Amino acid sequence: MTAIRRLRIIDQDESTPIAPAAAVRVAIATQDRKGLNAHFGSARCFVVYDVTAQGWTHVETITCDNVSDEQGQHQADGEDRITPKVDALKGCHLLFCVAIGGPSAAKVVSAKIHPIKMPQQPIDAVLERTRVMLNGAPPPWLRKVLASAGAGPEKPSFVDDE
């Protein structure tokens, strides 16, 4: 059985963290909690943040005991390592990782999480890039995520549609 642990700061008035209306909930695959530096299947941790146009707030850290190796070698049979991770990330809008396989990506997308592959970089760089996109004219894929998450206008206005 894959053990998933969550570390979060809980307000006395709030037992389950809920993203503010204008925030995008972002999960970042990491091995060291300092950088985006893990493949989805091999990530030991996912740090989760709410990102707005003004900044970001750490929501929780999700740790996983049973992970795949980064060479793409998965068990032929046995325990499902992916579904518990996807279940733990439900509620996130974006997932940043170094790599993600097709079957894993399909499970992530079906959970209404948009996977994004990026090269290794510090977590703050990923968060700042997301904040800047929210502050300006977000790309079409992010506008779609914002609209489906209720974090943007009901019908997004597209600058390039004029």
C-alpha positions as CSV (number, residue, x, y, z in Angstrom):
1,M,0.0,0.0,0.0
2,T,1.3,3.4,-0.9
3,A,1.5,5.7,2.1
4,I,0.6,9.4,1.4
5,R,1.2,11.9,4.2
6,R,0.0,15.5,4.3
7,L,1.6,18.3,6.2
8,R,-0.4,21.5,6.4
9,I,-1.0,24.4,8.7
10,I,-4.6,24.5,9.7
11,D,-6.5,27.6,10.9
12,Q,-8.7,26.9,13.9
13,D,-11.7,27.9,11.8
14,E,-10.7,25.8,8.8
15,S,-10.2,22.1,8.6
16,T,-9.7,21.7,4.9
17,P,-7.8,24.3,2.9
18,I,-9.9,25.8,0.1
19,A,-8.3,27.9,-2.6
20,P,-9.4,31.6,-2.6
21,A,-11.6,32.5,-5.5
22,A,-8.8,34.4,-7.4
23,A,-6.2,31.7,-6.7
24,V,-4.9,28.9,-8.8
25,R,-3.8,25.8,-6.8
26,V,-0.4,24.6,-8.0
27,A,1.4,21.4,-7.2
28,I,5.1,21.0,-7.8
29,A,6.9,17.7,-8.0
30,T,10.0,17.7,-5.9
31,Q,12.6,15.5,-4.3
32,D,14.0,18.1,-1.9
33,R,11.1,20.7,-1.3
34,K,13.4,23.3,-2.8
35,G,13.1,22.9,-6.6
36,L,11.0,21.5,-9.4
37,N,13.2,18.5,-9.9
38,A,11.2,15.3,-10.1
39,H,9.3,13.2,-12.6
40,F,5.6,12.7,-11.6
41,G,6.0,9.0,-10.8
42,S,9.2,9.3,-8.9
43,A,8.4,12.5,-6.9
44,R,8.8,11.9,-3.2
45,C,6.9,15.2,-2.5
46,F,4.5,17.6,-4.0
47,V,4.5,21.1,-2.6
48,V,1.1,22.8,-3.0
49,Y,0.6,26.5,-3.2
50,D,-2.3,28.9,-3.9
51,V,-1.0,31.5,-6.5
52,T,-2.7,34.8,-7.2
53,A,-1.6,37.8,-9.3
54,Q,-0.2,39.3,-6.0
55,G,1.8,36.3,-4.7
56,W,1.5,32.8,-3.3
57,T,0.8,30.9,-0.1
58,H,2.0,27.5,0.8
59,V,-1.0,25.2,1.4
60,E,0.5,21.8,2.1
61,T,3.3,19.3,1.4
62,I,2.3,15.8,0.3
63,T,4.9,13.1,0.7
64,C,4.8,9.7,-0.9
65,D,6.6,6.6,0.3
66,N,6.4,4.3,-2.7
67,V,7.7,5.9,-5.9
68,S,8.9,4.8,-9.3
69,D,12.4,5.2,-10.4
70,E,13.3,8.1,-12.8
71,Q,14.3,5.7,-15.6
72,G,10.7,4.9,-16.4
73,Q,11.0,1.4,-15.0
74,H,7.6,0.5,-13.4
75,Q,6.5,-2.7,-11.8
76,A,5.0,-5.0,-14.3
77,D,2.3,-6.0,-11.8
78,G,1.5,-5.2,-8.2
79,E,0.7,-2.0,-6.5
80,D,-0.7,1.0,-8.3
81,R,1.6,4.0,-7.3
82,I,-0.1,6.6,-9.5
83,T,-3.7,6.6,-8.4
84,P,-2.9,7.5,-4.8
85,K,-0.8,10.4,-5.9
86,V,-3.6,11.7,-8.3
87,D,-6.1,11.3,-5.5
88,A,-3.9,13.3,-3.1
89,L,-3.6,16.1,-5.7
90,K,-7.3,16.5,-6.3
91,G,-8.3,20.1,-5.9
92,C,-5.1,21.3,-7.6
93,H,-5.5,23.1,-11.0
94,L,-1.9,22.8,-12.3
95,L,0.8,20.2,-11.8
96,F,4.4,21.1,-12.6
97,C,6.8,18.2,-13.1
98,V,10.0,17.4,-15.0
99,A,8.3,14.6,-16.9
100,I,5.1,12.6,-16.8
101,G,4.2,9.4,-18.7
102,G,1.1,9.0,-20.9
103,P,-1.0,6.9,-18.6
104,S,-0.1,9.1,-15.6
105,A,-0.9,12.2,-17.6
106,A,-4.3,10.7,-18.6
107,K,-5.2,10.1,-14.9
108,V,-4.1,13.6,-13.9
109,V,-6.1,15.2,-16.7
110,S,-9.2,13.1,-15.8
111,A,-8.9,14.5,-12.2
112,K,-9.2,18.0,-13.8
113,I,-5.5,18.8,-13.1
114,H,-3.5,20.4,-16.0
115,P,0.0,18.8,-16.1
116,I,2.9,21.0,-17.2
117,K,6.4,19.6,-18.0
118,M,9.2,22.1,-17.2
119,P,13.0,21.9,-16.8
120,Q,14.4,21.7,-13.3
121,Q,14.4,25.1,-11.5
122,P,13.8,26.6,-8.0
123,I,10.2,26.4,-6.7
124,D,10.1,30.2,-6.4
125,A,10.9,30.6,-10.1
126,V,7.9,28.4,-11.0
127,L,5.6,30.3,-8.6
128,E,6.8,33.7,-9.9
129,R,6.3,32.6,-13.5
130,T,2.7,31.5,-12.6
131,R,2.0,34.8,-10.7
132,V,3.2,36.8,-13.7
133,M,1.0,34.9,-16.1
134,L,-2.0,35.5,-13.8
135,N,-1.1,39.2,-13.6
136,G,-0.9,39.7,-17.4
137,A,-2.8,38.2,-20.2
138,P,-2.7,34.4,-19.4
139,P,-2.2,32.0,-22.3
140,P,-5.3,30.2,-23.6
141,W,-4.6,27.0,-21.7
142,L,-4.4,28.9,-18.4
143,R,-7.6,30.9,-19.2
144,K,-9.4,27.6,-19.7
145,V,-8.1,26.3,-16.3
146,L,-9.1,29.6,-14.6
147,A,-12.6,29.5,-16.1
148,S,-13.1,25.9,-15.1
149,A,-11.8,26.5,-11.6
150,G,-14.0,29.6,-11.1
151,A,-10.9,31.7,-10.6
152,G,-11.5,33.8,-13.7
153,P,-14.4,35.4,-15.5
154,E,-17.2,33.1,-16.5
155,K,-16.5,33.7,-20.2
156,P,-12.9,34.7,-20.5
157,S,-12.1,37.7,-22.6
158,F,-9.5,37.1,-25.2
159,V,-7.3,40.0,-26.2
160,D,-6.5,38.4,-29.5
161,D,-10.3,37.9,-30.4
162,E,-10.9,41.6,-31.2
